[in-house]
């Protein structure tokens, strides 16, 4: 039986889930973040979910706060059976969580309780996790603490970046919410009390590469920060963003961590070495690591 659903989401990641819900149930309203200035011209741009909802002729709401009583009253007047939230970008107050008859479901990009919080995709890669997935969670007031209704698992490939894993999980999120809505019955499973980790928001200061770390760890760090904000090192005071690299055995006589091998685009690390595949010097276009290193006089990219 079709339910009346309010969908809350903002970025491209939420669009497959929106499409899955729209295909099976009755969406009566969509909440998304207000249009924001983007691009060189700083033009006001509607969010991907906003654009998708308008294309379907659905009413779209873009409040700047959910603490206003007028906004709460408008939401309550919609009288949804269920609210589905994915990467909306605002925390729902308790009155909003309590309003729908069947509660609020969140589509979260991790296997809870691992990686609660803001950046589960990046943190999973940076930590070297071998798998992740999508959890459909019944929302509570705490940060991603609610019981899990359904989950789908996904292996993290050795070459996955934050972008590639984002894209895979977006599709999986659509599949997961479709399965949850189609289920005759869902049994909530309380999250385990052990194994809880928090995916803190990415701090740009984390992006600087520390070559005293081992090459495999640095490779995961680079992939987890690709494409944004991008891992980087400095040469002569100028940043060089590493778009792609691969960990390798240190060639020849081992150099100190942070020094460049005699041949190739290779930087010695605390253990092993990192071969630069694609880099982007500040103010320049992306280029191969080999082209960047060719003719360089420097012997170290990091002062220890």
Residue pairs with C-beta under 8 A, 6 or more apart in sequence:
2 24
2 25
2 26
3 25
3 26
3 80
3 81
3 82
3 102
3 181
4 25
4 26
4 28
4 78
4 79
4 80
4 81
4 82
5 21
5 25
5 26
5 27
5 28
5 80
5 81
5 82
5 83
5 84
6 27
6 28
6 29
6 30
6 31
6 75
6 78
6 80
6 82
6 83
6 84
6 100
7 17
7 18
7 21
7 22
7 27
7 29
7 30
7 31
7 49
7 53
7 83
7 84
8 30
8 31
8 32
8 83
8 84
8 85
8 86
8 88
8 92
9 15
9 17
9 18
9 30
9 31
9 32
9 49
9 84
9 85
9 86
9 87
9 88
10 32
10 33
10 47
10 48
10 49
10 50
10 87
10 88
10 89
11 47
11 48
11 49
11 87
12 48
12 170
13 86
13 87
13 109
13 166
13 169
13 170
13 173
14 48
14 49
14 86
14 87
14 88
14 107
14 170
14 173
15 48
15 49
15 52
15 170
16 170
16 171
16 173
16 174
17 84
17 86
17 107
17 170
17 173
17 174
17 177
18 27
18 30
18 49
18 52
18 53
18 86
19 52
19 174
20 174
20 175
20 177
20 178
20 181
21 27
21 84
21 177
21 178
21 181
22 56
22 58
23 178
24 178
24 181
24 182
25 82
25 181
27 53
27 56
27 58
28 59
28 78
28 80
29 58
29 59
29 60
29 61
29 78
29 80
30 49
30 50
30 53
30 58
30 59
30 60
30 61
31 60
31 61
31 62
31 63
31 88
32 47
32 49
32 50
32 53
32 60
32 61
32 62
32 88
33 47
33 62
33 88
33 89
33 90
34 62
34 63
34 64
35 44
35 45
35 46
35 47
35 50
35 62
36 44
36 45
36 47
37 43
37 44
37 45
38 45
39 45
46 54
50 60
50 62
53 60
54 60
61 74
63 71
65 71
65 90
66 72
66 90
66 91
66 92
66 93
66 96
67 93
72 93
72 95
72 96
75 96
75 99
76 99
80 99
80 100
80 101
81 100
81 101
81 102
82 100
82 101
82 102
82 103
82 104
82 105
83 92
83 96
83 99
83 100
83 103
83 104
83 105
84 104
84 105
84 106
84 107
84 177
85 92
85 104
85 105
85 106
85 107
85 139
86 106
86 107
86 173
86 177
87 107
92 104
92 139
94 141
96 104
97 103
97 104
97 139
97 140
97 141
103 138
103 139
104 138
104 139
105 136
105 137
105 138
105 139
105 149
105 177
105 180
106 136
106 137
106 138
106 139
106 144
106 146
107 134
107 135
107 136
107 173
107 176
107 177
108 116
108 120
108 134
108 135
108 136
108 137
108 144
109 120
109 121
109 132
109 134
109 166
109 169
109 173
110 116
110 120
110 121
110 124
110 132
110 133
110 135
110 199
111 131
111 132
111 133
111 135
111 151
111 153
112 135
112 137
112 144
112 148
112 151
112 191
113 144
113 191
113 192
113 193
113 195
113 196
113 197
114 124
114 129
114 195
114 196
114 197
115 123
115 124
115 132
115 197
115 198
115 199
116 143
116 144
116 145
116 196
116 197
116 198
116 199
117 143
117 144
117 198
117 199
117 200
117 201
118 199
118 200
118 201
119 199
119 200
119 201
119 202
120 132
120 199
121 132
121 162
121 165
121 166
121 169
122 162
122 199
122 202
122 224
122 225
123 197
123 199
123 200
123 224
124 132
124 156
124 165
124 199
124 224
125 156
125 160
125 161
125 162
125 165
125 220
125 223
125 224
126 220
126 221
126 223
126 224
126 225
127 220
128 216
128 217
128 220
129 156
130 155
130 156
131 153
131 154
131 155
131 156
132 153
132 154
132 156
132 165
132 169
133 151
133 152
133 153
133 154
133 169
133 172
134 151
134 152
134 154
134 169
134 172
134 173
134 175
134 176
135 148
135 150
135 151
136 148
136 149
136 150
136 151
136 176
136 177
136 180
137 144
137 146
137 147
137 148
137 149
138 146
138 147
138 149
138 188
139 146
140 146
143 198
145 191
146 191
147 188
147 189
147 190
147 191
148 188
148 189
148 191
149 180
149 186
149 187
149 188
149 189
150 176
150 179
150 180
150 183
150 186
151 176
152 172
152 175
152 176
152 179
154 168
154 169
154 172
156 165
157 164
159 223
160 168
160 223
161 223
161 224
161 226
161 227
162 223
162 224
162 225
162 226
162 227
162 228
163 226
163 227
180 186
202 225
202 229
204 229
206 225
207 225
207 229
207 230
207 231
207 232
208 231
208 232
208 233
208 234
209 218
209 221
209 222
209 231
209 232
209 233
209 242
209 302
210 218
210 302
211 218
211 233
211 257
211 258
211 267
211 268
211 269
211 270
211 274
211 301
211 302
212 257
212 258
212 269
212 270
212 304
213 221
213 269
213 270
214 247
214 269
214 270
214 271
214 272
215 247
215 248
215 269
215 271
215 272
215 273
215 274
216 247
216 271
216 272
218 231
218 245
218 247
218 269
218 274
219 245
219 246
219 247
219 274
221 231
222 231
222 242
222 244
222 245
225 231
226 243
226 244
227 243
230 241
230 242
230 243
230 280
231 241
231 242
232 239
232 240
232 241
232 242
233 239
233 240
233 242
233 267
233 301
233 302
234 240
234 301
234 302
235 281
235 296
235 298
235 301
236 298
238 281
238 282
239 281
239 282
240 279
240 280
240 281
240 282
240 292
240 301
241 279
241 280
241 281
241 282
242 276
242 278
242 279
243 277
243 278
243 279
243 280
243 286
244 277
244 278
245 274
245 275
245 276
245 277
245 289
246 274
246 275
246 277
247 269
247 272
247 273
247 274
247 275
248 266
248 272
248 273
248 274
248 275
249 272
249 273
250 261
250 268
250 269
250 272
250 273
251 261
251 263
251 264
251 266
251 273
252 261
252 262
254 268
255 261
255 268
256 268
256 300
256 304
257 268
257 269
257 270
257 302
257 304
258 267
258 268
258 300
258 301
258 302
258 303
258 304
259 267
259 268
259 299
259 300
259 301
260 266
260 267
260 268
260 293
260 296
260 298
260 299
260 300
260 301
261 267
261 268
261 273
264 275
264 290
264 293
265 275
265 276
265 277
265 288
265 289
265 290
265 292
265 293
266 273
266 274
266 275
266 276
267 273
267 274
267 276
267 301
275 289
276 289
276 290
276 292
276 293
277 288
277 289
278 286
278 287
278 288
278 289
279 286
279 287
279 288
279 289
279 292
280 286
280 287
281 287
281 292
